[in-house]
């Protein structure tokens, strides 16, 4: 269009905008429509009962009562600022619809050539936002009404945390004490956890078997100290709470139930550790 600073290269991109659901328009510095996509035409027809097209002036497609308001918008848009406004209208099918109009300046060769406008229906979006605000307000009131309860709960929780930390410290101290007792014992001893992983391998056990604690702790290789092939030790069988018949499969004629601890067994066997102990 003669006199318009918006370049043809920009207009050539209009084919990309034809299928967009948002209403899109380009307006020059004289407030003339340079481009409008079909959605823009449809929205103005449905919402304002107005017909627009390239060449018509932007503010003159509005009712007289709104032209002053529109003029203020154009002045803001032509000042090079980006901004967004909402407006509400009666929906074609009834009820109230909310539309968002966003304005952005358009430049060409460093000069302000006009502005772009995008109109989109944000009725559902604003409704969800309003619902979210109401839900937030309700939650805030509930929280305020339960402040004393929460404070009491926090005090109880804090006490439980302190007690748990103390229990963990006591357990750690107990474990360290047990480790010291085992290390000081002259009886070869090893300990496994519920996963059959070695947690303790005392010095006497290391001397007797020739296997260092550093190589055994953290593994499930307790069988290596006593057998040439992988098989459960008596400790593994007791941990699994197997039947006496199952224990007999591995220690026939060598075991007896413990006279001191129920569910425990004692085994006497010969193990060749290959060195004098």
Legacy VTK file of the C-alpha trace (Angstrom):
# vtk DataFile Version 3.0
C-alpha trace
ASCII
DATASET POLYDATA
POINTS 277 float
0.000 0.000 0.000
1.376 3.424 -0.964
2.742 5.398 1.956
3.022 2.374 4.248
6.412 1.682 5.835
5.583 -1.986 6.432
7.683 -3.906 3.857
6.324 -6.398 1.363
8.552 -9.081 2.916
6.438 -8.853 6.041
3.235 -9.110 4.049
4.530 -12.208 2.260
4.496 -14.029 5.586
0.754 -13.524 5.861
0.128 -16.939 4.321
1.557 -18.431 7.517
-1.041 -16.624 9.605
-4.179 -17.543 7.694
-4.884 -20.692 9.710
-4.137 -19.245 13.151
-7.126 -19.203 15.550
-5.964 -15.905 17.047
-7.009 -12.695 15.366
-3.906 -10.981 13.950
-3.544 -7.570 12.356
-0.835 -5.181 11.170
-1.566 -1.475 11.512
0.614 1.353 10.152
1.419 4.646 11.852
-1.716 6.191 10.367
-3.838 3.560 12.132
-4.697 1.926 8.813
-5.072 -1.838 8.585
-2.317 -3.235 6.380
-3.114 -6.877 7.043
-5.837 -8.794 8.881
-6.108 -12.559 9.055
-9.469 -14.362 8.762
-9.704 -14.941 12.521
-9.367 -11.187 13.172
-12.137 -10.408 10.694
-14.364 -13.082 12.230
-13.765 -11.946 15.815
-14.548 -8.304 15.091
-17.656 -9.317 13.181
-18.890 -11.631 15.947
-17.872 -9.476 18.904
-18.374 -5.930 17.585
-20.533 -6.598 14.519
-17.891 -4.664 12.564
-16.352 -5.322 9.177
-12.647 -4.633 8.702
-10.181 -5.000 5.903
-6.881 -3.605 4.604
-7.080 0.156 4.169
-9.765 0.873 6.759
-8.706 2.891 9.757
-8.410 1.012 12.991
-10.285 3.359 15.304
-13.124 4.012 12.871
-14.311 0.426 12.973
-15.279 0.997 16.594
-18.436 2.653 17.948
-18.078 6.387 18.639
-18.207 5.755 22.388
-15.025 3.670 22.187
-12.900 5.767 19.829
-11.333 7.887 22.557
-10.443 4.721 24.469
-9.023 3.179 21.294
-7.032 6.331 20.549
-5.278 5.982 23.906
-4.380 2.395 23.007
-2.923 3.487 19.659
-0.835 6.174 21.292
0.604 3.581 23.659
1.198 1.129 20.801
2.856 3.795 18.627
5.109 4.832 21.513
7.043 1.595 20.959
5.770 -0.218 24.048
4.427 -3.742 24.288
1.316 -4.178 26.393
-1.788 -6.307 26.839
-5.364 -5.437 27.778
-8.453 -7.553 28.439
-12.002 -6.695 27.452
-15.285 -8.509 27.883
-18.230 -8.779 25.522
-21.422 -10.769 25.269
-20.694 -14.106 23.623
-22.565 -14.921 20.400
-24.022 -17.978 22.137
-24.785 -16.009 25.308
-22.895 -15.273 28.482
-19.790 -13.135 28.802
-16.580 -13.787 26.875
-13.187 -12.333 27.719
-10.710 -11.395 25.017
-7.064 -10.450 25.307
-5.612 -7.805 22.996
-1.825 -7.636 22.835
0.036 -4.858 21.030
3.671 -4.867 19.864
5.551 -2.207 17.870
6.760 -3.054 14.347
10.017 -1.548 13.100
11.514 -1.267 9.621
15.095 -0.105 9.106
15.146 1.196 12.648
11.992 3.277 12.203
8.649 2.624 13.817
6.412 1.397 10.997
3.283 0.623 13.011
2.156 -2.056 15.382
0.785 -5.573 15.427
-2.305 -6.613 17.327
-3.332 -10.100 18.413
-6.809 -10.851 19.749
-7.537 -14.173 21.366
-10.389 -15.622 23.366
-9.181 -16.138 26.935
-12.574 -16.817 28.513
-11.700 -20.310 29.754
-8.204 -19.267 30.758
-9.477 -16.362 32.859
-12.184 -18.571 34.331
-9.568 -21.114 35.404
-7.447 -18.326 36.868
-10.453 -17.040 38.818
-11.208 -20.560 40.049
-7.578 -20.953 41.074
-7.639 -17.640 42.945
-10.807 -18.659 44.775
-9.299 -22.033 45.635
-6.135 -20.306 46.849
-8.151 -17.885 48.985
-10.110 -20.783 50.477
-6.914 -22.692 51.213
-5.340 -19.607 52.744
-8.328 -19.207 55.070
-8.168 -22.877 56.035
-4.471 -22.589 56.781
-5.061 -19.466 58.856
-7.797 -21.211 60.851
-5.549 -24.175 61.542
-2.400 -22.262 62.431
-2.498 -23.324 66.055
-2.983 -26.960 65.058
-0.074 -26.775 62.627
2.129 -25.183 65.281
1.274 -27.981 67.683
1.918 -30.553 64.972
5.253 -28.923 64.115
6.259 -29.037 67.775
5.427 -32.747 67.934
7.258 -33.372 64.664
10.297 -31.459 65.891
10.342 -33.568 69.062
10.075 -36.766 67.014
12.981 -35.623 64.841
15.086 -34.931 67.926
14.220 -38.331 69.391
14.997 -40.075 66.102
18.334 -38.288 65.829
19.126 -39.330 69.389
18.153 -42.928 68.609
20.360 -42.890 65.507
23.256 -41.497 67.532
22.703 -44.156 70.200
22.578 -46.850 67.521
25.767 -45.544 65.932
27.465 -45.442 69.305
26.235 -48.967 70.040
27.556 -50.153 66.676
30.927 -48.567 67.337
31.029 -50.151 70.780
30.161 -53.567 69.297
32.864 -53.146 66.684
35.422 -52.322 69.370
34.381 -55.366 71.412
34.610 -57.659 68.382
38.005 -56.304 67.353
39.367 -56.791 70.853
38.073 -60.362 71.074
40.548 -63.202 70.608
37.732 -65.381 69.212
37.554 -65.297 65.400
34.210 -63.625 64.652
32.387 -62.231 61.656
28.937 -60.589 61.417
26.529 -60.465 58.456
23.466 -58.260 57.979
19.987 -59.162 56.710
21.336 -59.197 53.140
24.081 -61.687 54.031
26.660 -58.925 53.589
29.638 -58.942 55.952
29.591 -55.954 58.321
32.341 -57.017 60.749
35.406 -59.252 60.308
37.538 -59.029 63.404
41.289 -59.203 63.605
41.269 -62.728 65.043
39.159 -63.916 62.105
41.531 -62.224 59.671
44.555 -63.884 61.289
42.896 -67.314 61.349
41.606 -67.258 57.767
44.334 -65.170 56.173
41.660 -62.904 54.668
41.867 -59.219 55.569
38.807 -57.325 56.794
39.304 -54.776 54.009
38.743 -57.562 51.457
35.770 -59.138 53.224
33.613 -56.367 54.741
30.920 -55.246 52.312
30.952 -58.539 50.385
29.018 -61.812 50.607
32.178 -63.884 50.353
32.155 -65.404 53.848
32.194 -68.857 52.248
35.702 -68.220 50.862
37.176 -68.437 54.349
35.941 -71.993 54.864
35.092 -73.711 51.575
36.494 -74.177 48.089
33.159 -73.474 46.399
30.302 -71.057 47.057
27.804 -72.382 49.586
26.012 -71.030 52.665
27.820 -70.860 55.972
26.041 -71.730 59.207
25.497 -67.992 59.772
23.662 -67.747 56.435
21.439 -70.709 57.276
20.547 -69.369 60.720
19.803 -65.939 59.246
17.395 -67.536 56.779
15.716 -69.437 59.624
15.900 -72.686 57.648
14.683 -75.978 59.039
16.990 -78.306 60.945
16.704 -80.770 58.064
18.121 -78.137 55.742
21.037 -77.508 58.089
21.687 -81.251 58.203
22.199 -81.244 54.408
25.334 -79.155 54.896
26.507 -80.211 58.364
25.451 -83.847 58.842
26.956 -85.220 62.035
28.693 -81.926 62.755
25.967 -79.708 64.233
23.805 -79.551 67.320
21.156 -77.093 68.499
22.537 -74.449 70.837
21.858 -75.069 74.503
21.990 -71.340 75.162
20.110 -69.619 72.323
16.823 -70.870 70.905
16.939 -71.256 67.129
20.741 -71.176 67.081
23.113 -74.015 66.236
26.697 -74.982 66.972
28.980 -76.705 64.472
32.318 -78.421 64.957
34.290 -78.967 61.758
37.833 -79.021 60.479
38.979 -76.239 58.177
42.386 -76.183 56.544
43.428 -72.541 56.395
46.824 -73.478 55.015
48.771 -71.929 57.866
49.272 -72.281 61.580
46.894 -70.202 63.667
LINES 1 278
277 0 1 2 3 4 5 6 7 8 9 10 11 12 13 14 15 16 17 18 19 20 21 22 23 24 25 26 27 28 29 30 31 32 33 34 35 36 37 38 39 40 41 42 43 44 45 46 47 48 49 50 51 52 53 54 55 56 57 58 59 60 61 62 63 64 65 66 67 68 69 70 71 72 73 74 75 76 77 78 79 80 81 82 83 84 85 86 87 88 89 90 91 92 93 94 95 96 97 98 99 100 101 102 103 104 105 106 107 108 109 110 111 112 113 114 115 116 117 118 119 120 121 122 123 124 125 126 127 128 129 130 131 132 133 134 135 136 137 138 139 140 141 142 143 144 145 146 147 148 149 150 151 152 153 154 155 156 157 158 159 160 161 162 163 164 165 166 167 168 169 170 171 172 173 174 175 176 177 178 179 180 181 182 183 184 185 186 187 188 189 190 191 192 193 194 195 196 197 198 199 200 201 202 203 204 205 206 207 208 209 210 211 212 213 214 215 216 217 218 219 220 221 222 223 224 225 226 227 228 229 230 231 232 233 234 235 236 237 238 239 240 241 242 243 244 245 246 247 248 249 250 251 252 253 254 255 256 257 258 259 260 261 262 263 264 265 266 267 268 269 270 271 272 273 274 275 276
